[in-house]
């Protein structure tokens, strides 16, 4: 790798940091706006949770739920809510995985660097390459 001047290196690092912060912001916003709905196997009720697992809506379908004992209905609500929260968490982690996968190469760069300058150049290269992959048509990062 060619040696960069201090000013150019600092500018590239700032640009890389801006891209990482922007990607992290997009992930946070997607999680904030996300909604996950789960329905129990008998289709008696559905539970909708937000991206952080907070209960957003509880809907009963028909009147069949009235035939359940209170403890049975409570258990059904808890289990369905837990399933919805787990699915919301899986979605959130999948979004974060896209960001962290791009940053995972940084550990490799740190181990292979012979100097601080090599380390910084490797980090800039890794973040730049990740940004380039996101802009390629058909890449995972180009999907919403």
Buried (B, 14 or more C-beta within 10 A) or exposed (E): EEEBEEEEBEEBBEBBEEBBEEBBEBBBEBBEEBEBBBBBEEEBBBBBBBBEBEEBEBEEEEEEBEEBEEEEBEEBBEBBBBBBBBBBBEBBEEBBEBBEEBBEBBEEBEEEBEEEBBBBBBBBBBBBEBBEEBEEEEEEBEEE
